Amino acid sequence: MLCSRCNHRESEHNKDVCSVCSISLVGQKIESFGFGETSEDMSDFEIVRHHTVRMLMDGCRECGNKDFGFEVGVKEESELKWYVAHIHCGNCHTQYKEIMEVRINESDKDSK
């Protein structure tokens, strides 16, 4: 089923809007209510979504263009969790990595 907002992409699992419009709507809510920081009880998915929306609102760090490609992920390394984005801007042809957040890996801490 096509997205009810943009009518271009397939909507996500039992939702009316596609993933792009979903992120856009979250960004609009954040702009209208203010943008807080992440909290300790947020899941990895929520942390990544939080920083992705912020990244989309800010645009490319080089040219400010808001139409860029990216991959985000979480890397667990001993006692740390790194939330990282790889960005490629087609407008200014810049590629860069951005560390969105670093946290103590609680699951690693519990196993010791």
N, C-alpha and C positions, 0 to 999 in steps of 0.2 A: 504494500500500500504506500502511495506517495505521501510525503510530508504535507501536513495540512497548513504549514506556515509558508514554505518556499515552493512547494509543488515541483521540486526537482529531484530529490533523493528519496530513497526508501526510508520509511520510518523505522525506528528501532523496536525491539521486542515489546509488543503490546503497548506502544506509545503512539501518540498522534504526530510527533515531530521527529525529524532526523537528528543525528548526533551533532551536526554543525549548528542547527537551529537551537538545540538543547543547550549547547555551550553559550550561544549568543544570548539566550533568555536568562541564563544564570548570570552572565556579565551585566545585563540590564538591571537585574535585581540587586547585584552587588553595588553598581553605581548609584542606585537610588537609596540604598540603605547604608552605604559606607562599606569600606573594605577592611575587615578585621584580619587579625593574624591567625595562624593555625593554632590549634590547641593540642594538648597532650593526648586526648582521647580520640583523636581523628584516626581513621583507618588509612592505609597506604593509598587507596583509591581516592579518598577525600582530600588528602594532601596533594596528590598529583593534580586532581581536578581544580583545586584552589589555585595552585601556581600556574596551571595552564590557562585559566581564565585571566589571571593577572597578566600573563605573558601576551595573550591575545589583545587585551585592552591597551597595553603599552606599545605593542608593535615591535618591529625589528630594532635592535639596539643601534644599528648603524644609520638607517634611513627613516625609521619610524613607520614604514609601510606595515599595514595590518594584514596583508595577504601574503603569508609565508608558510612554508612547510616545516613540520617538526615531528620529532619522535621523543617521547618521554618514557622514563623507566625508573626503576628502583634497583640499586645495586647494594647487596649486603656484603660487607667486608669486615670480618672479625667482629669488632664491637660497634661498628657504625653502619647506618643505612644512609646511602646517598640518593637523593632525588635529583635526577639529571635530565636536561633537555638538550637535544641536538637540533639546531635550527638551521634552515637553509632559506634564504630570502632570494627569490627570483628577480626581484626588483633591482637590488644592488649587487646580486651574485655573491653575497657573503654567506659563509658557513661558520658557525661557532657552537661551542658547548656552553651550557649555563648550568651551574649548580644551583638548584632551586632551594634545597634545604638539606641539612645533615642532622641526623638524630642518632641517639644511642640505640642500638639494636636490642630491644627488650627481650626478644625471643632468645637471643644468644646469651643474654644476661641470666635468664631463668634456668638455662641448661647447665650452668656452672655451679 
